[in-house]
Amino acid sequence: MAIFNNFVLQLLLIFTLILVAEAARGRRAVPSEEEKKELERQLKAINKPAIKSFKTEQGEIFDCIDIHMQLAFDHHLLKNHTVQVKPTSVPKWITSKNISQKVDPLQLLPRGISCPDGTVIVKRTTMQDLLNVQHLKSIGFNSYRHIHTEGNDIDLTGHHFATADYKYSNVSGVKGNINLWDLQVSQDQVSLATMAIAGGPIENLASISVGWMADGYQKTGCYDIRCPGFVQVSKRIPLGVLLKPVSIYNGTQYQMELSLHQDRATGDWWFIFGGVNVGYWPKSLFIASGLAKGTDKASWGGQVYSPLTKKSPFMGSGHFPNEGFGKAAFINGIEIIDGKGEALIPQIYTIKTHESSPNCYKAKFIHDDDYPWIRAVFYGGPGGCTGKLSSEESQALKNLDKLQQDL
């Protein structure tokens, strides 16, 4: 199983996409000269020649890269890939009630940053970015993991989840509006809000997740286009960009509208943010996995990671779901695309909540007459858990996975 586990990890790193939310500034690692040379080699491969560049007041650099020269095409399966500038079909999602403010993806960059046609905008990767990523991996953080926890040999040490999970019939798309919060987490910790899909047996499992992440560094952008495979088409929405504005406790709530859907003609998986095509994962990446022909696993909610030596951080807003709108984090507008390409509100019995550490984090599924949405999940909590899952929590997780497999 060791070989299979390495393959699963590789797929997660390649296909996982996280946008970065602001977090506390962490201490900087100091690499050795040998490490510095290796990092410089990686940076040269990652940062492609720029046609045009912009530097923000915060010191971040955004490059306009030829769309055909982007990092995605370093992937061996995409050497002869033809760029699809837009999907051949776009799902007609069901209009749902909205009582919070939507973040406009086209307003995330400072004024004056504009890339020419034929290019995509990419946040330049720094040596410190790579060091931060290496450090998170070294302490045990391995990206979004919950939707394939039925493999009992997968180590969940330090990871905690509170989600609403779909596992029923095959679907070709998912949607959700993810509430934005600015969490302060300590060094070596991570807190995420994601919508994810996965497909295939554990040995060939692939997953895609989109959402926001806060960690103990000011900004890492750990799981974005540094992992080849995602073909970006947007010249206005860079991955790893700081998300703002964020929600205020008992005040104005902000959310970002995200969707993933498989193009019915090409089989590519498209990521759309606020109605704007950001990019896609080509079907050729999934031929050996379960996502080539849709998916039967989806999840909406939160995840945190903390080393064994520290109490786990806030998830969501840092408050439990029972506090409700304006205080607890949420993902609303939950929808799926069926095998015919039609948007549906999932049946109640197809979604189950999952709480790996209920003393620290909870999830509450909202449906039908529950105010204010038809399908949504409130999730999160103040944290404070330490170490591995308790024996009761581990058994509860196994029982839940068995129940879901029997559905």
Disulfide bonds with the S-S distance in Angstrom:
Cys64-Cys115 2.01
Cys360-Cys385 1.86
